[in-house]
Amino acid sequence: MDTHGSFVWNELNTRDPERAKAFYAALLGWAFEPMAMPEGTYWLAKVDGRPVAGIFTMNGAEFDGIPEHWFPYLSVSDIDAAAAAVPTAAGQVLRAPWDVPGVGRIAILRDVNGAAFGAMTPVPMPEPSDASGLSGAGEA
C-alpha cells in the first residue's frame, strides 16, 4: 500500500522519447514497454520487469515554453479531497482529478511557490499471499 504523502511515481516529460529511452537504457539498463494512451504512447521504464518510471511525450501547444523535466507524483488517500484543499492552501489545480484505468485517480497541482506536481490515489494492489492462500499476517 502506498503511504499518504509519499512519492509514488516519477515521469520524464520530453519531446523526444526515443532519444530519452536510448539514454536511460544505456545509463541505467532500463527496458521499455509501450502503453497506449489517448494522447499517444506512454512508455513504462522497467528494471527486472518491474515498472520504475514513465516517459510522457510533450505534444501540443499546452507544452510550448515548458522545458523537458522529471515530474513527481505524490500518493494521497483521497485525490478529490486533496484537489479541493489546494486553493485553500494557496495552490492551484492545473488539471482536475481524472481516472487512469489500472493506475489510479490523478490530478496535476501547483504548490504555493509555483512548483507543479502530480497527486494520485493509486488503485489498490492485491496483497501478496503464500501458497496456502493466507495473507501471511502473523507469520514468522
DSSP file (Angstrom, degrees, kcal/mol; ACC not computed):
  #  RESIDUE AA STRUCTURE BP1 BP2  ACC     N-H-->O    O-->H-N    N-H-->O    O-->H-N    TCO  KAPPA ALPHA  PHI   PSI    X-CA   Y-CA   Z-CA
    1    1 A M              0   0    0      0, 0.0     2,-0.3     0, 0.0   126,-0.0   0.000 360.0 360.0 360.0 135.8    0.0    0.0    0.0
    2    2 A D        -     0   0    0      1,-0.1     2,-0.4    74,-0.1     6,-0.1  -0.575 360.0-120.8 -77.8 140.5    1.3    3.5   -0.9
    3    3 A T    >   -     0   0    0     -2,-0.3     3,-2.4     4,-0.1    72,-0.3  -0.670  28.7-106.3 -85.7 130.7    1.7    5.8    2.1
    4    4 A H  T 3  S+     0   0    0     -2,-0.4    72,-0.2     1,-0.3     3,-0.1  -0.323 107.3  19.0 -52.6 126.3   -0.3    9.1    2.0
    5    5 A G  T 3  S+     0   0    0     70,-3.9    -1,-0.3     1,-0.3     2,-0.2   0.396  98.2 119.2  91.6  -2.4    2.2   11.9    1.3
    6    6 A S  S <  S-     0   0    0     -3,-2.4    69,-3.0    69,-0.2     2,-0.3  -0.651  72.5-103.7 -96.5 154.5    4.9    9.7   -0.1
    7    7 A F  E     +A   74   0A   0     -2,-0.2    67,-0.3    67,-0.2    -4,-0.1  -0.601  42.6 169.0 -73.0 130.9    6.4    9.9   -3.6
    8    8 A V  E     +     0   0A   0     65,-2.6     2,-0.3    -2,-0.3    66,-0.2   0.546  56.0  19.3-121.7 -13.1    5.0    7.0   -5.7
    9    9 A W  E     -A   73   0A   0     64,-1.2    64,-2.4   109,-0.1     2,-0.4  -0.991  51.2-158.1-159.2 148.0    6.0    7.7   -9.3
   10   10 A N  E     -A   72   0A   0     -2,-0.3    44,-1.8    42,-0.2     2,-0.4  -0.992  13.9-169.7-129.5 140.6    8.3    9.7  -11.4
   11   11 A E  E     -Ab  71  54A   0     60,-2.1    60,-3.0    -2,-0.4     2,-0.6  -0.993  17.9-138.8-136.0 127.9    7.7   10.6  -15.0
   12   12 A L  E     -Ab  70  55A   0     42,-3.1    44,-3.1    -2,-0.4     2,-0.6  -0.766  15.5-155.8 -84.5 123.7   10.1   12.1  -17.6
   13   13 A N  E     +Ab  69  56A   0     56,-3.4    56,-1.7    -2,-0.6     2,-0.3  -0.911  32.0 153.7-100.6 116.4    8.3   14.7  -19.7
   14   14 A T  E     - b   0  57A   0     42,-2.5    44,-3.0    -2,-0.6    -2,-0.0  -0.926  51.9-141.4-142.4 160.0   10.1   15.0  -23.0
   15   15 A R  S    S+     0   0    0     -2,-0.3    42,-0.1    42,-0.2    -1,-0.1   0.557 101.8  47.0 -94.8 -12.8    9.6   15.9  -26.7
   16   16 A D     >  +     0   0    0      1,-0.1     4,-2.1     2,-0.1     3,-0.2  -0.678  59.9 168.4-131.9  78.3   11.9   13.1  -27.8
   17   17 A P  H  > S+     0   0    0      0, 0.0     4,-3.0     0, 0.0     5,-0.2   0.833  77.6  57.8 -63.3 -32.2   11.1    9.8  -26.1
   18   18 A E  H  > S+     0   0    0      2,-0.2     4,-2.1     1,-0.2     5,-0.1   0.925 109.2  44.5 -64.7 -42.6   13.2    7.7  -28.4
   19   19 A R  H  > S+     0   0    0     -3,-0.2     4,-2.1     2,-0.2    -1,-0.2   0.906 114.9  49.2 -66.0 -41.6   16.3    9.7  -27.5
   20   20 A A  H  X S+     0   0    0     -4,-2.1     4,-2.7     2,-0.2     5,-0.3   0.917 109.6  51.6 -64.1 -43.7   15.4    9.6  -23.8
   21   21 A K  H  X S+     0   0    0     -4,-3.0     4,-2.3     1,-0.2     5,-0.2   0.915 109.6  49.6 -60.7 -42.7   14.8    5.9  -24.0
   22   22 A A  H  X S+     0   0    0     -4,-2.1     4,-2.0    -5,-0.2    -1,-0.2   0.908 112.0  49.2 -62.2 -41.5   18.2    5.3  -25.6
   23   23 A F  H  X S+     0   0    0     -4,-2.1     4,-2.7     1,-0.2    -2,-0.2   0.954 115.2  41.2 -62.6 -51.5   19.9    7.5  -22.9
   24   24 A Y  H  X>S+     0   0    0     -4,-2.7     4,-2.5     1,-0.2     6,-1.3   0.795 112.3  55.2 -73.0 -27.4   18.3    5.7  -19.9
   25   25 A A  H  X5S+     0   0    0     -4,-2.3     4,-1.3    -5,-0.3    -1,-0.2   0.930 114.5  40.7 -65.6 -44.4   18.7    2.3  -21.4
   26   26 A A  H  <5S+     0   0    0     -4,-2.0    -2,-0.2    -5,-0.2    -1,-0.2   0.897 122.6  40.5 -69.5 -40.8   22.5    2.9  -21.8
   27   27 A L  H  <5S+     0   0    0     -4,-2.7    -3,-0.2    -5,-0.2    -2,-0.2   0.919 135.9  11.3 -75.5 -45.2   22.8    4.7  -18.4
   28   28 A L  H  <5S-     0   0    0     -4,-2.5    -3,-0.2    -5,-0.2    -2,-0.2   0.476  95.0-115.0-117.3  -6.3   20.6    2.5  -16.2
   29   29 A G     << +     0   0    0     -4,-1.3    -4,-0.2    -5,-0.6    -3,-0.1   0.696  54.1 169.6  76.7  18.1   19.8   -0.6  -18.2
   30   30 A W        -     0   0    0     -6,-1.3     2,-0.3    -9,-0.1    -1,-0.2  -0.346  22.5-153.7 -65.0 142.7   16.1    0.3  -18.4
   31   31 A A  E     -C   46   0A   0     15,-2.2    15,-3.0    -2,-0.0     2,-0.4  -0.777  15.1-138.6-105.7 159.9   13.8   -1.7  -20.7
   32   32 A F  E     -C   45   0A   0     -2,-0.3    13,-0.2    13,-0.2    11,-0.0  -0.956  15.6-168.3-130.1 142.6   10.7    0.0  -22.0
   33   33 A E  E     -C   44   0A   0     11,-2.1    11,-2.8    -2,-0.4     2,-0.1  -0.995  24.8-127.5-126.3 128.0    7.1   -1.2  -22.6
   34   34 A P  E     -C   43   0A   0      0, 0.0     2,-0.4     0, 0.0     9,-0.2  -0.459  19.3-167.7 -75.3 147.3    4.6    0.9  -24.6
   35   35 A M  E     -C   42   0A   0      7,-2.4     7,-3.0    -2,-0.1     2,-0.2  -0.963  21.8-128.2-134.9 116.0    1.2    1.8  -23.1
   36   36 A A  E     +C   41   0A   0     -2,-0.4     5,-0.2     5,-0.2     3,-0.0  -0.435  33.4 173.9 -68.3 132.1   -1.4    3.2  -25.4
   37   37 A M  E >   -C   40   0A   0      3,-1.7     3,-1.5    -2,-0.2    -2,-0.0  -0.911  46.0-109.7-131.3 159.0   -3.0    6.5  -24.2
   38   38 A P  T 3  S+     0   0    0      0, 0.0     3,-0.1     0, 0.0    -1,-0.1   0.842 121.7  50.3 -57.6 -32.2   -5.4    8.8  -25.9
   39   39 A E  T 3  S-     0   0    0      1,-0.3     2,-0.3    -3,-0.0    20,-0.1   0.542 128.0 -86.1 -82.8  -7.4   -2.6   11.4  -26.2
   40   40 A G  E <  S-C   37   0A   0     -3,-1.5    -3,-1.7    -5,-0.0     2,-0.4  -0.923  75.7 -15.3 133.3-161.6   -0.2    8.8  -27.7
   41   41 A T  E     -C   36   0A   0     -2,-0.3     2,-0.4    -5,-0.2    16,-0.4  -0.656  50.2-161.5 -85.1 129.5    2.2    6.2  -26.4
   42   42 A Y  E     -C   35   0A   0     -7,-3.0    -7,-2.4    -2,-0.4     2,-0.5  -0.890  15.8-141.2-101.9 138.7    3.3    6.4  -22.8
   43   43 A W  E     -CD  34  55A   0     12,-2.3    12,-2.3    -2,-0.4     2,-0.6  -0.904   4.3-151.3-109.2 124.1    6.5    4.4  -22.0
   44   44 A L  E     -CD  33  54A   0    -11,-2.8   -11,-2.1    -2,-0.5     2,-0.4  -0.822  13.5-146.0 -87.7 123.8    6.9    2.4  -18.8
   45   45 A A  E     -CD  32  53A   0      8,-2.8     7,-3.0    -2,-0.6     8,-1.2  -0.779  23.9-167.2 -87.9 133.4   10.5    2.2  -17.8
   46   46 A K  E     -CD  31  51A   0    -15,-3.0   -15,-2.2    -2,-0.4     2,-0.4  -0.936  24.2-164.8-130.3 147.6   11.3   -1.2  -16.2
   47   47 A V  E >  S- D   0  50A   0      3,-2.4     3,-2.2    -2,-0.4   -17,-0.1  -0.998  88.8 -12.6-124.6 123.8   14.0   -2.9  -14.2
   48   48 A D  T 3  S-     0   0    0     -2,-0.4    -1,-0.1     1,-0.3   -18,-0.0   0.859 130.6 -55.5  51.6  38.1   13.8   -6.6  -14.0
   49   49 A G  T 3  S+     0   0    0      1,-0.2    -1,-0.3   -18,-0.0    -3,-0.0   0.448 114.4 117.8  79.0   0.5   10.3   -6.4  -15.4
   50   50 A R  E <   - D   0  47A   0     -3,-2.2    -3,-2.4     1,-0.0    -1,-0.2  -0.879  69.8-116.5-104.8 128.0    9.1   -4.0  -12.6
   51   51 A P  E     + D   0  46A   0      0, 0.0    -5,-0.3     0, 0.0     3,-0.1  -0.396  39.8 164.0 -62.6 133.0    7.9   -0.5  -13.5
   52   52 A V  E     -     0   0A   0     -7,-3.0     2,-0.3     1,-0.4   -42,-0.2   0.549  61.5 -11.8-123.2 -18.3   10.2    2.2  -12.1
   53   53 A A  E     - D   0  45A   0     -8,-1.2    -8,-2.8   -44,-0.1    -1,-0.4  -0.963  60.4-124.7-168.5 174.8    9.2    5.3  -14.0
   54   54 A G  E     -bD  11  44A   0    -44,-1.8   -42,-3.1    -2,-0.3     2,-0.5  -0.919   7.0-141.4-132.7 160.6    7.4    6.6  -17.1
   55   55 A I  E     -bD  12  43A   0    -12,-2.3   -12,-2.3    -2,-0.3     2,-0.4  -0.986  17.6-170.1-125.0 121.2    8.1    8.7  -20.1
   56   56 A F  E     -b   13   0A   0    -44,-3.1   -42,-2.5    -2,-0.5     2,-0.6  -0.920  19.0-133.3-110.8 131.9    5.4   11.1  -21.3
   57   57 A T  E     -b   14   0A   0     -2,-0.4     2,-1.3   -16,-0.4   -42,-0.2  -0.763  13.3-139.5 -89.0 123.3    5.7   12.8  -24.7
   58   58 A M        +     0   0    0    -44,-3.0     2,-0.4    -2,-0.6    -1,-0.0  -0.688  38.3 161.1 -83.8  94.4    5.0   16.6  -24.5
   59   59 A N        +     0   0    0     -2,-1.3     3,-0.2   -20,-0.1     2,-0.1  -0.908  32.3  38.9-112.3 142.5    3.0   17.2  -27.7
   60   60 A G  S >  S-     0   0    0     -2,-0.4     3,-1.7     1,-0.1     4,-0.2  -0.130  91.7 -72.8 107.5 160.9    0.8   20.2  -28.3
   61   61 A A  G >  S+     0   0    0      1,-0.3     3,-1.8     2,-0.2    -1,-0.1   0.755 116.8  73.4 -62.1 -27.5    0.6   23.9  -27.7
   62   62 A E  G 3  S+     0   0    0      1,-0.3    -1,-0.3    -3,-0.2    -2,-0.1   0.683  98.3  49.9 -64.4 -13.9    0.0   23.5  -24.0
   63   63 A F  G X  S+     0   0    0     -3,-1.7     3,-2.1     2,-0.1    -1,-0.3   0.406  78.6 127.5-102.9   0.9    3.6   22.5  -23.6
   64   64 A D  T <  S+     0   0    0     -3,-1.8    -3,-0.0     1,-0.3    -5,-0.0  -0.367  81.3  11.6 -58.2 131.3    5.1   25.4  -25.6
   65   65 A G  T 3  S+     0   0    0      1,-0.2    -1,-0.3    -2,-0.1    -2,-0.1   0.389  97.6 119.8  82.0  -3.5    7.8   27.1  -23.5
   66   66 A I    <   -     0   0    0     -3,-2.1    -1,-0.2    -8,-0.0     3,-0.1  -0.842  59.7-135.6 -95.8 121.4    7.9   24.3  -20.9
   67   67 A P        -     0   0    0      0, 0.0   -54,-0.1     0, 0.0     2,-0.1  -0.330  31.2 -90.8 -70.7 157.2   11.4   22.7  -20.7
   68   68 A E        +     0   0    0    -56,-0.0     2,-0.3   -10,-0.0   -54,-0.2  -0.395  63.8 156.4 -63.5 146.0   11.7   18.9  -20.5
   69   69 A H  E     -A   13   0A   0    -56,-1.7   -56,-3.4    -3,-0.1     2,-0.4  -0.989  47.3 -96.2-164.8 162.6   11.7   17.8  -16.9
   70   70 A W  E     -A   12   0A   0     -2,-0.3   -58,-0.2   -58,-0.2   -60,-0.0  -0.763  37.8-156.5 -87.3 141.1   11.2   15.0  -14.4
   71   71 A F  E     -A   11   0A   0    -60,-3.0   -60,-2.1    -2,-0.4     2,-0.2  -0.973   4.4-151.2-126.2 117.8    7.7   15.1  -12.9
   72   72 A P  E     -A   10   0A   0      0, 0.0    46,-2.8     0, 0.0     2,-0.4  -0.529   1.1-151.6 -89.9 155.8    7.0   13.5   -9.5
   73   73 A Y  E     -Ae   9 118A   0    -64,-2.4   -65,-2.6    44,-0.2   -64,-1.2  -0.987   6.1-153.0-124.2 135.9    3.7   12.1   -8.2
   74   74 A L  E     -Ae   7 119A   0     44,-2.5    46,-2.7    -2,-0.4     2,-0.4  -0.854  18.9-122.6-105.5 142.7    2.6   12.0   -4.5
   75   75 A S  E     + e   0 120A   0    -69,-3.0   -70,-3.9    -2,-0.4     2,-0.3  -0.680  31.3 179.6 -82.3 134.2    0.2    9.4   -3.1
   76   76 A V        -     0   0    0     44,-2.6     3,-0.3    -2,-0.4   -74,-0.1  -0.983  32.8-133.1-132.6 148.0   -2.9   10.8   -1.4
   77   77 A S  S    S+     0   0    0     -2,-0.3     2,-0.3     1,-0.3    -1,-0.1   0.782 101.1  20.7 -71.6 -25.7   -5.6    8.7    0.2
   78   78 A D     >  -     0   0    0      1,-0.1     4,-2.4    42,-0.1    -1,-0.3  -0.795  64.1-172.4-145.8  97.8   -8.4   10.8   -1.5
   79   79 A I  H  > S+     0   0    0     -3,-0.3     4,-2.9    -2,-0.3     5,-0.2   0.849  87.3  55.0 -62.8 -35.6   -7.4   12.8   -4.6
   80   80 A D  H  > S+     0   0    0      2,-0.2     4,-1.9     1,-0.2    -1,-0.2   0.923 111.3  44.1 -65.3 -42.5  -10.7   14.6   -4.8
   81   81 A A  H  > S+     0   0    0      2,-0.2     4,-1.4     1,-0.2    -2,-0.2   0.898 114.3  50.7 -66.8 -40.4  -10.4   15.9   -1.3
   82   82 A A  H  X S+     0   0    0     -4,-2.4     4,-1.0     1,-0.2     3,-0.4   0.937 110.8  47.8 -63.2 -46.4   -6.7   16.8   -1.8
   83   83 A A  H >< S+     0   0    0     -4,-2.9     3,-0.6     1,-0.2    -1,-0.2   0.883 109.8  53.4 -62.2 -38.1   -7.5   18.7   -5.0
   84   84 A A  H 3< S+     0   0    0     -4,-1.9     4,-0.4     1,-0.2    -1,-0.2   0.808 108.2  51.3 -65.6 -29.2  -10.4   20.5   -3.2
   85   85 A A  H 3X S+     0   0    0     -4,-1.4     4,-1.4    -3,-0.4    -1,-0.2   0.662  88.9  83.1 -82.2 -17.1   -8.0   21.6   -0.5
   86   86 A V  T X<>S+     0   0    0     -4,-1.0     5,-2.6    -3,-0.6     3,-0.6   0.916  88.8  48.3 -58.5 -50.0   -5.3   23.0   -2.8
   87   87 A P  G >45S+     0   0    0      0, 0.0     3,-1.7     0, 0.0    -1,-0.2   0.875 108.5  55.5 -61.3 -34.7   -6.9   26.5   -3.3
   88   88 A T  G 345S+     0   0    0     -4,-0.4    -2,-0.2     1,-0.3    -3,-0.1   0.827 106.4  51.1 -63.8 -31.1   -7.4   26.9    0.4
   89   89 A A  G <<5S-     0   0    0     -4,-1.4    -1,-0.3    -3,-0.6    23,-0.2   0.237 125.7-105.0 -90.0  13.0   -3.6   26.3    0.8
   90   90 A A  T < 5S+     0   0    0     -3,-1.7    -2,-0.1     1,-0.2     2,-0.1   0.683  84.2 119.4  71.3  21.9   -2.9   29.0   -1.8
   91   91 A G      < -     0   0    0     -5,-2.6     2,-0.4    -6,-0.2    20,-0.2  -0.283  57.5-120.2 -98.8-167.8   -2.1   26.5   -4.5
   92   92 A Q  E     -F  110   0A   0     18,-2.4    18,-2.4    -2,-0.1     2,-0.8  -0.999   5.5-134.0-141.0 138.6   -3.7   25.8   -7.9
   93   93 A V  E     +F  109   0A   0     -2,-0.4    16,-0.2    16,-0.2     3,-0.2  -0.842  22.8 179.6 -89.2 112.8   -5.3   22.9   -9.5
   94   94 A L  E    S+     0   0A   0     14,-2.0     2,-0.3    -2,-0.8    15,-0.2   0.829  76.3  12.7 -84.0 -34.6   -3.8   22.7  -13.0
   95   95 A R  E    S-F  108   0A   0     13,-2.1    13,-1.9     3,-0.0    -1,-0.3  -0.942  85.0-125.8-144.2 121.1   -5.9   19.7  -14.1
   96   96 A A  E     -     0   0A   0     -2,-0.3    10,-0.1    -3,-0.2   -16,-0.1  -0.155  48.9 -71.3 -61.6 158.0   -8.8   18.4  -12.1
   97   97 A P  E     +     0   0A   0      0, 0.0     2,-0.3     0, 0.0    10,-0.2  -0.178  58.5 172.3 -55.2 140.2   -8.8   14.7  -11.0
   98   98 A W  E     -F  106   0A   0      8,-2.3     8,-2.9    -3,-0.1     2,-0.4  -0.961  31.1-105.6-144.7 160.3   -9.3   12.1  -13.7
   99   99 A D  E     -F  105   0A   0     -2,-0.3     6,-0.2     6,-0.2     0, 0.0  -0.710  18.4-166.8 -94.1 137.0   -9.2    8.3  -13.8
  100  100 A V  E >>  -F  104   0A   0      4,-3.1     3,-2.5    -2,-0.4     4,-2.2  -0.956  34.7-120.6-116.6 106.5   -6.4    6.3  -15.4
  101  101 A P  T 34 S+     0   0    0      0, 0.0     4,-0.0     0, 0.0    -2,-0.0  -0.172  93.0   6.6 -53.2 131.8   -7.6    2.7  -15.7
  102  102 A G  T 34 S+     0   0    0      1,-0.1    21,-0.0    20,-0.0    -3,-0.0   0.372 129.1  61.5  79.5  -4.9   -5.4    0.3  -13.8
  103  103 A V  T <4 S-     0   0    0     -3,-2.5    20,-2.4     1,-0.3     2,-0.3   0.748  99.2-108.1-116.2 -56.5   -3.3    3.1  -12.3
  104  104 A G  E  <  -FG 100 122A   0     -4,-2.2    -4,-3.1    18,-0.3     2,-0.5  -0.979  41.4 -49.6 154.3-165.2   -5.5    5.3  -10.2
  105  105 A R  E     -FG  99 121A   0     16,-2.0    16,-2.5    -2,-0.3     2,-0.3  -0.938  58.0-170.6-110.6 128.7   -7.1    8.8  -10.0
  106  106 A I  E     -FG  98 120A   0     -8,-2.9    -8,-2.3    -2,-0.5     2,-0.3  -0.858  16.7-177.2-126.1 149.5   -4.7   11.6  -10.7
  107  107 A A  E     - G   0 119A   0     12,-2.3    12,-2.4    -2,-0.3     2,-0.5  -0.977  22.9-134.0-138.2 152.9   -4.6   15.5  -10.6
  108  108 A I  E     +FG  95 118A   0    -13,-1.9   -13,-2.1    -2,-0.3   -14,-2.0  -0.948  35.0 178.1-109.3 125.5   -2.0   17.9  -11.6
  109  109 A L  E     -FG  93 117A   0      8,-3.0     8,-2.3    -2,-0.5     2,-0.4  -0.773  25.9-144.7-126.8 163.6   -1.4   20.6   -9.0
  110  110 A R  E     -FG  92 116A   0    -18,-2.4   -18,-2.4    -2,-0.3     6,-0.2  -1.000  22.9-136.2-130.0 132.4    0.8   23.6   -8.3
  111  111 A D    >   -     0   0    0      4,-2.8     3,-1.7    -2,-0.4   -21,-0.1  -0.152  37.2 -87.3 -80.5-179.4    2.0   24.4   -4.8
  112  112 A V  T 3  S+     0   0    0      1,-0.3    -1,-0.1   -23,-0.2   -22,-0.0   0.724 128.6  48.6 -61.5 -24.8    2.1   27.9   -3.1
  113  113 A N  T 3  S-     0   0    0      2,-0.1    -1,-0.3     0, 0.0   -22,-0.1   0.424 123.3-100.1 -97.1   0.2    5.6   28.6   -4.6
  114  114 A G  S <  S+     0   0    0     -3,-1.7     2,-0.4     1,-0.3    -2,-0.1   0.437  72.7 143.6  99.7   0.1    4.7   27.6   -8.1
  115  115 A A        -     0   0    0     -5,-0.1    -4,-2.8     1,-0.0    -1,-0.3  -0.613  40.8-142.6 -77.3 127.3    6.1   24.1   -8.2
  116  116 A A  E     + G   0 110A   0     -2,-0.4     2,-0.3    -6,-0.2    -6,-0.2  -0.628  29.8 156.2 -89.0 148.3    4.0   21.7  -10.2
  117  117 A F  E     - G   0 109A   0     -8,-2.3    -8,-3.0    -2,-0.2     2,-0.3  -0.973  36.5-113.4-159.4 163.2    3.5   18.0   -9.2
  118  118 A G  E     -eG  73 108A   0    -46,-2.8   -44,-2.5    -2,-0.3     2,-0.4  -0.772  22.4-164.4 -99.8 150.3    1.1   15.2   -9.7
  119  119 A A  E     +eG  74 107A   0    -12,-2.4   -12,-2.3    -2,-0.3     2,-0.3  -0.987  14.4 177.1-130.1 144.4   -1.0   13.7   -6.9
  120  120 A M  E     -eG  75 106A   0    -46,-2.7   -44,-2.6    -2,-0.4   -14,-0.2  -0.999  35.9-142.9-149.7 149.6   -2.8   10.4   -7.2
  121  121 A T  E     - G   0 105A   0    -16,-2.5   -16,-2.0    -2,-0.3   -44,-0.1  -0.929  40.6-142.5-104.7 101.6   -4.9    7.9   -5.3
  122  122 A P  E     - G   0 104A   0      0, 0.0   -18,-0.3     0, 0.0   -19,-0.1  -0.233  20.6 -99.8 -64.9 152.7   -3.4    4.6   -6.7
  123  123 A V        -     0   0    0    -20,-2.4     2,-0.1     1,-0.1   -19,-0.0  -0.463  52.1 -93.7 -65.1 144.5   -5.7    1.7   -7.5
  124  124 A P        -     0   0    0      0, 0.0    -1,-0.1     0, 0.0     3,-0.0  -0.392  39.0-142.0 -62.5 134.3   -5.5   -0.9   -4.6
  125  125 A M        -     0   0    0     -2,-0.1     2,-0.0    -3,-0.1     0, 0.0  -0.772  26.3-101.4 -95.4 142.7   -2.9   -3.5   -5.3
  126  126 A P        -     0   0    0      0, 0.0    -1,-0.1     0, 0.0     3,-0.1  -0.347  39.3-110.2 -62.9 142.4   -3.7   -7.1   -4.2
  127  127 A E        -     0   0    0      1,-0.1     2,-0.0    -3,-0.0     0, 0.0  -0.493  36.7-106.7 -69.0 139.4   -2.0   -8.2   -1.1
  128  128 A P        -     0   0    0      0, 0.0     2,-0.3     0, 0.0    -1,-0.1  -0.390  41.8-166.6 -64.4 146.8    0.7  -10.8   -1.6
  129  129 A S        -     0   0    0      7,-0.1     6,-0.2    -3,-0.1     2,-0.1  -0.935  15.9-122.9-133.5 158.3   -0.3  -14.3   -0.4
  130  130 A D    >   -     0   0    0      4,-2.0     3,-1.9    -2,-0.3     6,-0.0  -0.304  45.7 -86.2 -89.6-178.3    1.5  -17.5    0.2
  131  131 A A  T 3  S+     0   0    0      1,-0.3    -1,-0.1     2,-0.1    -2,-0.0   0.743 125.5  60.4 -62.8 -24.7    0.8  -20.8   -1.5
  132  132 A S  T 3  S-     0   0    0      2,-0.1    -1,-0.3     1,-0.1     3,-0.1   0.560 114.8-113.1 -82.2  -5.8   -1.9  -21.7    1.1
  133  133 A G  S <  S+     0   0    0     -3,-1.9     2,-0.2     1,-0.3    -2,-0.1   0.447  74.7 131.6  90.1  -0.8   -3.9  -18.6    0.2
  134  134 A L        -     0   0    0      1,-0.1    -4,-2.0     2,-0.0    -1,-0.3  -0.531  65.7-124.5 -82.5 154.6   -3.3  -16.9    3.5
  135  135 A S        -     0   0    0     -6,-0.2    -1,-0.1    -2,-0.2     3,-0.1   0.669  40.0-119.0 -73.5 -15.9   -2.2  -13.3    3.5
  136  136 A G    >   +     0   0    0      1,-0.3     3,-1.8    -7,-0.1     2,-0.1   0.417  59.0 153.5  92.4  -2.2    0.8  -14.1    5.6
  137  137 A A  T 3   +     0   0    0      1,-0.3    -1,-0.3     3,-0.0     3,-0.1  -0.396  68.4  13.0 -63.9 133.8   -0.2  -11.9    8.5
  138  138 A G  T 3  S+     0   0    0      1,-0.3    -1,-0.3    -2,-0.1     2,-0.2   0.432  93.5 133.5  82.7  -0.6    1.2  -13.0   11.8
  139  139 A E    <         0   0    0     -3,-1.8    -1,-0.3     1,-0.1     0, 0.0  -0.536 360.0 360.0 -82.4 151.6    3.6  -15.5   10.3
  140  140 A A              0   0    0     -2,-0.2    -1,-0.1    -3,-0.1    -3,-0.0   0.431 360.0 360.0 -90.9 360.0    7.2  -15.6   11.5
